[in-house]
């Protein structure tokens, strides 16, 4: 009998059951969301990291760092240049929480 595969989603679900992991994950949610949006936009534009790097006049490793979590918080200018390289425009907005007064 074969064991069921441990997918990324299953592993994430298991890890998030641990209070410390869940707290840290929530603290990084905005960064994860930004990275996900960046990768989605690049994929939708049909561009590789190499193509984006050339448009931004930088290296593929810089794009890789932009699209990975944790150690790098890109400036607004860098995000604008990334968006422009994809044929997009950067929009930033504040969204009111529904339970706030």
N, C-alpha and C positions, 0 to 999 in steps of 0.2 A: 504494500500500500504506500502511495506517495504522500508526502506531507504537503499541505496547502502552501503555496508560495507566500512569503512575507513581502507584501508590496510596500511601497513608500507610504501610502495612505494608511494601511493597517499598522505599520510601525509608528506613524505619527499619532494615530488614535490611541495606541497603547501608551506611548510616552506622555501624551497630554493628560492621562489619568493621574499622573504623579503631580502633586501640587506645586512643587518647585519648578518643574518643567513647564507646567501650564502658565505659571506666573511670568517666567522669563519669555516664553513664547508670546504672551500678550504684550509684554513690554516692547517686543521687536515687530509687532504686527504692522505698523506703518512702513517700516523698512521692507518687510516681506511683500507688502502690497505694492510698493513702489517698484521693486525689482520685477514682480510679476507683470505689472503694467508695461515696464520697459521691454521685457522679452516678448510680450504679446504684440506690442506695437512693431517691434523689429520683425517678428514672424509675419505679421499681417502685411508689412511693407515688402516682404520677400527678400530681406537683406540678411547677409551673414555678418558676423562680428567683424570680419576682415573688411567687408564693404563699408560698414559704418565707420570703422577706424580710418579708412582712407578718406572718407568724406570729412571727418573731423580733424584730419591731419594729425593722427595719433597712432598708437600701436594697438594691435589686437589684444595684447595683455591688459591694456588700460580698459578696453571695453569689457573684457572678462571680469575685471575687478568691479566695474560699475554694475555689472549684472550679477554680482555675487553678494552675499549678505555679510554683515558684521563689521568689517574693519574700515569701511570707507563710506563717508557721507558726501555725495557729490554736491557741488555748489549749484546754485540756480543757473548760472551761466553755462556750466557743463551740461546740465539737463536741457537747456535751450539748444545748445549745439547738437546734442544727441537727437533731440526731436527734429531739428532742421535736417540732419543727415538722413532721417527717415521720411522726410517730406511731411512732417507733422508740425504742430505748434504746441508749445507747453502751456497748459492751463493749470493753475493752482487755485483751489478754493477752500474756504472754511465752511463746514457743514454743521449747522446747529443740531445738537443732540435733542431728540424729541422729549426727553425727560428733564431738560434744563429749563429754568425760568429766567 
